[in-house]
Amino acid sequence: MTTVIACPGPCNNAWRKAEVALAEHGTEHHITPAWGKPVQCYGCVERTRRELTELPKLLIAVQLEAIYGSPAPSSAATGGSSANVARWPGQTSRLLLDSIVGEMAELQADVLIQRGIWPKGTEPARPSQAGERKLIADIVASLDAHWDWAMQHHLAATEPHDRGNANPGGQVSGWHRIARRFTKSDEQRDVKRLAPCPRCHGPYLVESRELRLVNDQPYIECRDPDCGRILTQAEYDTYVKALNQAIGVAA
């Protein structure tokens, strides 16, 4: 019988934080986790598949910056004897592209080896930069063909989608996020500041960009790492109403 677990993806960030608050402070919550199918939930599988298929376009934009980019401004070394390193045009984007494509090739080989398709000990091939776009497209096509398997049966499929972990979905989301930020195609929204936190009273409550929505409403979370209070929109509205009443009485 297959054991179903709570999905290790960002869909359960609120539930994991609430569980930590319950264990450490006894704070009760009513958040239910998104269950894996059987390991990672359908939403995380499809979200990361979409991010995977968007990588070629994003990485082409990074590649164009590597080809036509401007040289970074130089700065004199301060302290010590380190010499100032001259940067050539597009160096930053070239290094970023090499890093991401190299990691993509490693994930492809890892998945194919675990599936018994790629012989163990075979190193992923890295063609010249002239063939890089085809390489990226081929890796993405290969991973996409095995994505359902990778998200449920890869040896690291149960690891959280955190930086440094080997979960295939977490790796793809990381590359996608970095590429979007580098190409400035990510959303540049200001964080809406809210009322003081009811627990620590600090000005740290914000609408979460990461936690799973409840009835199309974002969770409200305290960004103070020593607090971490989480509220639903309904709980926050009730809190603000009571806060306003208290302010009115005091006035």
N, C-alpha and C positions, 0 to 999 in steps of 0.2 A: 504493500500500500504506500502510495506517494505521500510524503509529509508536506503540507502546505505551510509556508512561512510568510511572515510579513515582508512585503517587497522592500529590498534594501535601497530603493531609489529615493529621490527627493520628494516623492509624493507622500512619504511618511515622515518627513522632517518634523512636522508638528507633533505627531504621535510620539516620536522618539524623545523630543524635548520634554513633552508632558510626562513621559514615563520616568525620565531622569528627575524632574521636579517632584514627582510622586515618591520616588525612592529616596531622594535626598531631603525633601522638606515636608513630605506627606501631603502635598497639594493634589487634591482629587481632580480628575478630569473626565470628560465624556467623549474623548476623541477615539474613534475606532480606526485601526490601521487598514491600508489597502493591501489585500492579500495577493501573494504571488500566484502565477498561473503556470507552473506551481511555485516558481522561485521569484520571478519578477512580474509585475502586473502588466496587463495589456497596455495601459496608458504609457508606462515607461518604455515598453518595447517599441511602440509606434512613435513616441517622441524621439527616441534615440535613432530609430531608423530614418526619420525625417532629417535629423541633424547629420547623419551619415551621408545621405544623398545630397545634402547641401554643401558638403565639404569641397567637392571639385571646384564649384564656382567661387567659393571663398578663397581657396588656395591659389586659384588662378589670379585673383586680385592681389594676393600676397606676392606671387611670382612676378607680376607686372611691376610692383613696387621694387622688387629686387633688381629688375632690369633697368628701370627708369628712375629709381629713387634718387633723392638728393643726398649728398654727404652729410652726416651728422656734424653739428658744430663741435669743434675740438675744445678741450678744456685743459688747462695746465695742471700737471700733477701737483698735489699739495702734500707736503710731508713725505718722509721716506725718500727712497731713491728710485721709485717706479717711474719709468719713462712714459710720456704721453703716447698712446697708441693711435696712429692715424687710421681713420675709418674711411673705406671706400664707399662710393654711392651704393645704397641698397644693402649694405652689409647686415643690418639688423634683420631685415625681412628675409635675407638669404639664410641666415642662421636659424631663424624661426621656421622657415619652410623645411630646411634639412632636418630639423628636430622632429617636426610633426610627421613628415613623410616617412622618416626612419621608424618612428614608433608605430605608424600605421602598417608598415611592412612587417614589423615584428608581431603585431596583433594578428595579421592575416596568417603568417606562418604558424603562430601559436594555435589558432583555431583549426587550421588544416591539419596540423600534426595531431591534435587531440581527436580529430575526426578520422585519423588514419589515412588521410589523403596525401600529406606531405611527409616525405621521409625524414626521420629524426636526424639532426646534425646538419641539415641543409640550411645554409644561410640565405636570408632573403636577398634577392638581387637588387642592386641599385644602379640603374642605367645612367647615362649622361643626362645633364640638365635638359638637353634637347628632347629627350623622351620622357620627361618628368610628367607632363600632363597625361600621357597615355598610362603611365605607371599609376598615377593617382586614380584615374578612371577604372583601371583594371582592379586595383585593390578594393575600391569602393564596391564595384560590381561583385567581387568575390565575397566580401564580407556581407553584403546585402543578401546574397543567396543563402548564406548560412546564419543569418541574424537571429531567427527564431531559436535555433539550436544554441547559439552562443549566449543568448540572454537567459536561457534556462539551464544549460548543461555545462557551460564552460567551468573549469575548476575554480575560477574566481567569481562566479555569478552571484554568490551569496555575500560578497564583500560590499560594504556601503559605497555609494558613488562619491567617494572622497578623493581628494588629490593624493596621488601616490599609490592608490589601490589599483588592482589589475582587472576590476570588473569591466567587461567590454563596453557596457553602456556608459559607465563613468569616464572611461578613456575618451570615447567619442564625444561626449558632452564637453569634456575639457578642451579638446582640440577645437570644437565648434565655437566655444565661448572665447577662447584666445584669438581665433581667427576673426571673429566678429568684432572684438574690441580693437584689434590691430587695424582692421579696415574701416573702423568707425561705422559699422553697419548695425551695431547693437543699439538698443533703446537707450537714449540719454535722458531719462526722466529724472526730475527732482523727487527726492523722497519727501512725502507729505508728513510733516511733524504733527504730533497729536498731543493729547493731554498728558500730564505727568503720570508716571507709572504708579499704579495703586500699591505696589509692593515696596519698591525702593524709593519712590517719590522723585526719581530723576527724570530729566527731559529726554527720555530715550525711546518712547513708544513710537513705532512706525508701522505702516502697512507693509506686511511682508511681501517680498518679491519671490520668495523661495517656497513657502509652505503651501500645501494643498488648499484650494478654495473650498469653502463650505457654502452651499447655495449661492454660488457665484460671488461670494463676498470674501475678501482676503482676511486672513488671520491678522490680529494685531499683536506685535511682539515687542518686548523690551530688548534693545540692543546692548544693554549693559551685561557683559559676560558673567558678572557675579549675581545677576538676577534672573534674566531669561524668562520672565513671566509671559505667558501666552494667553490671549483672549480671543474669543470669537467676536464677530462684529456686534452680535446681540449683547454679549457680556460687556463689551466696551461701551455700547450705547447706554446700557443700564448704569454703568459706572459714571459716565459723564453726566447723566441726568441727576444722579445723587450728588455728584460734585457740584453741579450748578445750584442745586437746592441748598447745599451747605454754604455756598458762597453767598447766596441770596439772604439766608438767615443771618450770616455774619455781618452783612452790609446793613 
